Amino acid sequence: MTGFGLEGFAPVETVEVEIYTSAYRITGSLHTPFRRVAEILNQLPSAFVTIEEASIVEHAAPEAVTRSATAHVAVDEIFVMVAPGVAGQPRAEMRIQKQPATAMLSMPPLRLAGTVHVPVGSRPIDGFLNVGERFVPMTDVHLTSAAHPTLEREIPILAVRRDRAQVLVVTDAAVENPDA
């Protein structure tokens, strides 16, 4: 099963994922030909992503876990997706030179603090807001939730749906950390 319609173009692999919506955390696996976490969601041909061997936990009731062979998660409801086994790099000819920027996003009930990478020469907020993709990568993320403290964790890389953020603060990393 793939769901991407790219059979024959790229090898499809099974990837473990962790998805956060405003109310749920869904873990399991999906099948994808993509090796970068944001591409997995940005290239979906459907309004739902299919998660196999899914565990579904409501933020307000972390002790109650629902398990299902398959769960379909509405892409429009996804705030964050983590795919720890995905560490693909862009092809050299496709690489755009970027600079790190410090970012804090508030998308209740989640708060994220970490680094985004924006095109060199752009203002950090413009580089973050003026991209065509719905989901963008964010690195070295500290995820917290005042309403649900059990969600707190450090995540090396994730895909975040930037247009769902209610408050954005994006600044030049060098200005935030002059010693960096």
Residue pairs with C-beta under 8 A, 6 or more apart in sequence:
1 31
1 50
1 52
2 12
2 31
2 32
2 33
3 30
3 31
3 44
3 45
3 46
3 49
3 50
4 12
4 31
4 32
4 33
4 34
4 43
4 44
4 45
5 45
6 12
6 33
9 33
10 33
10 34
11 33
12 31
12 32
12 33
13 31
13 32
13 33
14 29
14 30
14 31
15 29
15 30
15 31
15 32
15 40
15 83
15 85
15 86
16 27
16 28
16 29
16 83
16 84
16 85
17 27
17 28
17 29
17 30
17 40
17 51
17 81
17 82
17 83
18 25
18 26
18 27
18 81
18 82
18 83
18 84
19 25
19 26
19 27
19 49
19 51
19 73
19 78
19 80
19 81
19 82
20 78
20 79
20 80
20 81
20 110
20 143
20 151
21 73
21 77
21 78
21 79
22 77
22 79
22 107
22 108
22 109
22 110
23 58
23 59
23 60
24 56
24 57
24 58
24 59
25 56
25 57
25 59
25 151
26 51
26 54
26 55
26 56
26 57
26 71
26 73
27 51
27 54
27 55
28 51
28 52
28 53
28 54
28 55
28 71
29 51
29 52
29 53
30 40
30 49
30 50
30 51
30 52
31 50
31 52
32 40
34 40
34 43
34 86
34 88
35 86
35 87
35 88
36 86
36 88
36 89
36 90
36 137
37 81
37 82
37 83
37 86
37 137
37 157
37 158
37 159
38 133
38 135
38 136
38 137
38 159
40 49
40 81
40 83
40 86
40 159
41 49
41 75
41 78
41 81
41 134
41 135
41 159
41 161
42 133
42 134
42 135
44 75
46 75
47 74
47 75
47 76
48 72
48 73
48 74
48 75
49 72
49 73
49 75
49 78
50 70
50 71
50 72
51 70
51 71
51 72
51 73
52 69
52 70
53 67
53 69
54 67
54 68
54 69
54 70
54 71
55 65
55 66
55 67
56 65
56 66
56 67
56 68
56 71
57 64
57 65
57 66
58 64
59 109
59 145
59 147
59 148
59 151
60 148
62 148
62 150
78 135
78 161
79 107
79 110
79 160
79 161
79 164
80 110
80 112
80 143
80 158
80 159
80 160
80 161
81 135
81 158
81 159
82 155
82 157
82 158
82 159
83 159
84 156
87 157
96 119
97 119
97 120
98 117
98 118
98 119
98 120
98 127
99 117
99 118
99 119
99 120
99 172
99 173
100 115
100 116
100 117
100 173
101 115
101 116
101 117
101 118
101 124
101 127
101 128
101 170
101 171
101 172
101 173
102 113
102 114
102 115
102 124
102 169
102 170
102 171
102 172
102 173
102 176
102 177
103 112
103 113
103 114
103 115
103 116
103 124
103 128
103 138
103 168
103 169
103 170
104 111
104 112
104 113
104 167
104 168
104 169
104 170
105 111
105 112
105 138
105 160
105 162
105 165
105 167
105 168
105 169
106 165
106 166
106 167
106 168
107 161
107 164
107 165
107 166
108 147
108 166
109 145
109 146
109 147
109 148
109 151
110 143
110 144
110 145
110 151
111 143
111 144
111 145
111 146
112 138
112 141
112 142
112 143
112 144
112 158
112 160
113 141
113 142
113 144
114 138
114 139
114 140
114 141
114 142
114 155
115 138
115 139
115 140
115 141
115 173
116 124
116 127
116 128
116 136
116 137
116 138
116 139
116 170
117 137
117 139
118 124
118 126
118 127
118 128
118 170
119 127
122 130
124 170
124 171
124 172
125 168
125 170
125 171
127 170
128 136
128 162
128 168
128 170
129 162
129 168
134 161
134 162
134 163
135 159
135 160
135 161
135 162
136 159
136 160
136 162
137 157
137 158
137 159
137 160
138 157
138 158
138 159
138 160
139 156
139 157
140 154
140 156
141 154
141 155
141 156
141 157
141 158
142 152
142 154
143 151
143 152
143 153
143 154
143 155
143 158
144 151
144 152
145 151
145 152
162 168
173 180
174 180
